[in-house]
Amino acid sequence: MSNIFRNFAIAKNNNPSLAILVMKKVIILIFVFLGLNPVYASLRLASLVSDGMVLQQRARVNIWGEGDPGCTIIVQTSWGEQSVTTVNQDGRWLAPIATPKADYTPRQMIITMKGGKAKGGEVRQINDILIGEVWLGAGQSNMEMKMRGYWDCPILGATEAIASAKASDPIRYATIDQQLARTPQDHVDGSWQYCEPKNVVTFGATAYFFAQTLQRILDIPVGIINCSYGGSRIEGWLPQDILLSHNNDLSEEAFQRWGKSSWRPLVMHDGMLWPMHYYTVKGVLWYQGCSNVGHADEYGDLMVEFVSYLRKIWQNETMPFYFVEIAPYDYDWGGTYGAALLRESQWSVEERLPFCYGASTNDLTLPYERTNIHPCRKRDLGNRLAHMALYHEYGYDMLRMDAPKYERHTLTDSTVQVYFSHCENGFARTYDIQGLEVVDAQGNVHAAQARLIPHVANGLEVYSPDVPHPVAVRYCWHNFMLGNLANMRYLPIVPFRTDK
């Protein structure tokens, strides 16, 4: 079998057309030799188990599908691994297989089912498999947002990204179909695509730019699975048991009261997430929260349970989870500070769970995007997420990608001295700092200024001429408010308030 794969690889490099003909003849010989019948098709593979897929390196990945109960499934790979399993009584099978270190070698896999209704069995072959890093992108419309953009919502830099894409690029992208369900599904469509321009225009931009940067720096193949649904609330991605534990009514009447299908609980989990969760991924990129503005009091708890649940079903207690802070936007729901409260809930999850990291977006929104919930700077966001992953997952310690946050404050007679984490070498600017406010003793909020505290790298003295004795400080604590305070890596200070 190894000789067959080796001969196929040689033919593919020298003459692709000849390689296809050779492999067709090889498959026929396999059928003849094993007495298999290719006409009867009861062996079925999951849609993500397809030509062009990327498998997570140095892992035990899952190959799964359906077949005749009681049949034997044999998975053989061109890198010398084999896995044998049996189709269960429900007609399902899952075969774990070990993967090697990442490289650019196109690999193959043969899956054989022996026994069953077909005389002798059946064979499927998967070609052009790459071994690399695989990440899942999930959430609502900002993760779903394709390179071509939405109506009146463009992607900055999309034209160059689309035009320069090549099918030979070692990035593969799979988009999960938007299938809603109220019972866990066995199937959902989502096939792997190459990075040619006609395909890239349909790729979710944030995750694609993330993959580009990660691939370029690590110099290995990268696969992205985008499983997102515009307008979805976090409840839509949660399983039934978690929803019921939070007193969610899952009756038919309750579902109708939720209104939009994208707001309904359970339906993305059962229709999209569950049927693809067997695919082994390195980590998760999560861009969601806008539809939960106005419900910040419960969002943090739901997000903690969601991350814990993902780690459970992927059987990886340390699986990294990267969330994107919801961007500044002039929300007409959720109240005056609804988005600020939601961001606060998002960031609380980083404090409550290990291997969970946030990306602030306050500096990635342009002033004219006040009424645009889909900011255009997805390339910058994808780069930031990739640099965070390089820092936390791939040993690039020198990047120092920890988000700078409010740490503590001290009241003086006329100012508030505020200190920040991850600002050991100071700030990216020393004057004309925007986005700060102080609160007076009556609870009124006033625009504020700031100056450096002498000989203190991570501290600012915040004050306002209109407030003789301020009692608290806020930074970008509005639905839409832009700031320009960042640390020496130009990572923006996370929005905060000291008057909780």
Helices and strands as residue ranges (DSSP letters): H 2-14, H 16-34, E 44-45, E 54-56, E 60-66, E 72-77, E 82-86, E 92-98, E 103-114, E 121-139, H 141-144, H 158-163, E 171-175, E 192-193, H 197-200, H 205-218, E 222-228, G 234-237, H 240-245, H 252-257, G 261-263, H 267-268, I 269-273, H 274-276, E 283-287, G 290-292, H 296-313, E 321-324, H 338-352, E 356-359, G 362-364, G 367-369, H 378-393, G 397-399, E 406-411, E 416-420, E 436-439, E 445-447, E 449-452, E 459-463, E 472-475, E 496-497
